C-alpha cells in the first residue's frame, strides 16, 4: 500500500469559492494499492506549496505526492518552481510521458511546465489543474508508477528478474 498525498493548488478552491474536482479525480483513479493519507487545497503561493511538500515528505513520510494545478504559464502558476525548490533528484521521464500522452490529444499539452522528482523516499509529481488533465496524466503514468515507487522504497525485485 503506497501512502499518498494529494495537494491541489487553487486560489478559489483554497478560499472555498470553487469545488475541487481534480483532486477528487486523482483519488478516484488511484484505486487499490494507494492509501490517500493527506489531501489539501492551498493557494497558488510558492512558499506555501514548498512548505506543504516538505511536510508531506519529511514529516508524514508519504511514498507519493500528486499535485494538481499551477503548472501553466500564468504569473500565479508556481507549482513547478516550488517543487524544484524541494526535490533532491529529478524524475524527468514522468512529466515527459505525461506531455507525450497529452500531445496525442492536444498540442496545448506542450505548454505544461510540470516536473516530477524525489525528496528522500517520496516521489512528487505535478499534474494540470483540470479534471481532463489529471485523468490523462494518470492514464499515462499509472501503469509504471507502482514499480517506480517499489524501487524508491527498496522493495522492487532486481532489474532483469521480472
Secondary structure, DSSP 8 states (H G I E B T S, - for coil): -EEEEEEEE-HHHHTTSS---HHHHHHHHH-TTEEEEEEEEE-S-HHHHHHHHHIIIIIS--SEEEEES--SSSTT--HHHHHHHH-SEE-HHHHHHHHHHHHTT-GGGGG----EEEETTEEEEEE-SSHHHHHHHHHHHHHHHHHHHHHHHT-S--TT--
